[in-house]
């Protein structure tokens, strides 16, 4: 899996969506690239590939499947953005296409303030109490917004 190439394409599409949504000035950083794979075997293979690019900082069960999070040794950079974390969930159904699932961006304010500033946008609620996420998609990209960097989210989860 060529993660740098996948990131180049995904961030260009996400960047275009961010412009159309009018939220660029509210974003601090792109912190997470979430990949998807079609099988548990491929999950294990991609985990091995990612371990060469970064450190596995979390692998925990969420809603009945494992989700691995890697902190990259070197950020991926493209289109004026850079990403430090790669998230890799086990497949839900086995019908997933291999590639990018979504990109996550940290907002300047709390997540509810961000939502209130853009009432015209049809956000889907995602995440959990520690990491509330708002998602929006178009035909080319899925972006999620949250108010904590993935490293801070992992740190909160390990405090339990």
N, C-alpha and C positions, 0 to 999 in steps of 0.2 A: 504494500500500500504506500503510495507516494503522498505522504501527509502534507508536505510543503505545497505540492501541486493542487491537492484538494483544497487547502486553505486559500491559495491564490484565487481559485474560482469562486469559492464560497464567500470570501470576504468581499470580492467585487460585487457579487449579487446582493449581499447584505448591505453594503455601502449604498448601493442604488436604492434599496428599499428604505433605508434610514433617511435618505434625502427626500424621498417621496412622502414619508411620514412626517417630516419636519421636526425630528427629534434630535438631530445631530448635536446641537448646543447643550443638550441635557446629558450627554454621555461622557463618562470619564475614560473608560477603556473597554476594549474587547478582552475579556479575561479567559474565556473558555471556548474551545472547539469541541463539539460533541460529535463523535463518529457513530456509525451503526454498521453492524455486520449481520449476515443472514443465518449464521449457525453458531452453536457453542464451540465447535472446533475452530471456526474462524476467529471467535472471540479470544481463544487461547493463543492463536497464532499472532493476532494483532497486539495482544498484551505483550508478547515476547518482543515484537518489533518496537513497541513503544518503550519498553524497558531499556532499549539502547539509546533512546532519545531523551529519557528523563527518568525520574524516580517515582515509583508507585507510592503515593502518599495516602491512598485510601482505597479499600475494596470492601464494600459492605452491601448487604442485601437491602433492597428498596422495592417494596411491592412484589416480592417473590422472585426477584432476579438480582444478580450481582451487578454492581456498577463500580468500575475501576476509574480512579482519577490519577493522572500522572502530572507532575510538575516538570516541565521541560528544562533541560540543561541550558538550552539557548532558545529564546523566543522565536516563533515563526513571525515573519514580517511581510506585509503586503498592503498595498493601497493606503499607506499611511497609518495602518493599524499594526498591532503586534499582539500575540496571544501567548500566555504562559502555561495554561493548563489544557490537557486533553482528557475528555471524559469518554469512557467506553462502556456502554451498558450491554449486558447479554441481550440477545434478541428476545422480543416478546413472543412472536408468532412464528419466526422462521421465514416470514414473507418479506422481511426488510431487504432493501437493496443496499449493497455495500457502498459506503460513502459518508458524506456529512449529513448529520441529522439536523443540527442547528448550531448557531453561534450565540453566546451569552455576552451581554454588555452590562457594565456597571453604570448606574445612573448617579447623577450628582446629589439627588435628594432621596428621601425615603420613598419606598415604592408606591405608597398611597398618594403622596404629593405628586409623583410622576404621573400616575393614572389620572389624578384630578386635573392636571395641566393639559391633558389630551383626551377630553371626554368623548370626542368624535371617533377615536380609534377603538376598534372592537377587539380588545385584548382578551385572551383566554388565560384564566388563572392556572398556574402550575406550581410545582414545588411543594414545600412544607412550611411549618411554622418558623424554622430557622433560616430557610432560604426561599422566600416568596418570590415567585417569578411571574412576569406577564409575558405572554407569547403573542406574536403576530406573524403572519406568513403571507406570501404571495406565491405565484407560480414558480419562482426561482429560488426563494430563500425563506428560511424560518429563523426568526430572531427572538431571543428572550432577553428580558431586562430584569435586573435585580439590583439590590442596593449594597451587597457585600461581595467582595472579591472571593473567588473560589477558595483561596487559601484560608481566608477568615471563616468561611463556611465549614471547611474540613476541621479547623481548629475548634470551632464550637461543637461539632459532632464528637470529637475525641474527648471532650470534657465530660461527657455523660458517663 
